[in-house]
Amino acid sequence: MVKLFVFGFSYKTYEDTLETLFRNYGTVHSVYIASDEQTGKKLNFGFIEMPHKSEAQNAVAALDGSELHKRKISVRIADKKNKSKPLKLAKQITTEITEIKQALVTPEQIVKKKRPRIIK
């Protein structure tokens, strides 16, 4: 079984879309799209398992750098020697998303920050 690491796709991409895409290059055993632990929202990376190494290599060669829903995707064979590498990347992405969300200012917050008027 060969595990592929896929990232860069749209947050609106579903498992069946990835399965259909990768099935063009061989048998797909499983598809997993990561999600944020706190919100449950899908993240833009996941894993595809293909039973045959040659089919997985063909999928990587054909799909790495291609576009899916107007987004450039990257496809790599998951590193067996360092299984934590994709997990570290996932945690880093999740942390960055959380930091960006915290830095965003909503229109309601802008309205609340208006200076008080001085009436003479």
GICORHU-V165790 format. One record per helix or strand of 2 or more residues. SS is the DSSP state (A for helix, B for strand). FROM is the first residue (numbers start at 1). LEN is the number of residues. If there is no record, write none. Layout:
# GICORHU-V165790
<<SS:FROM:LEN> <SS:FROM:LEN>>
This chain:
# GICORHU-V165790
<<B:2:6> <A:15:9> <B:30:6> <B:42:9> <A:53:11> <B:67:2> <B:71:2> <B:74:4> <A:84:20> <A:107:6>>
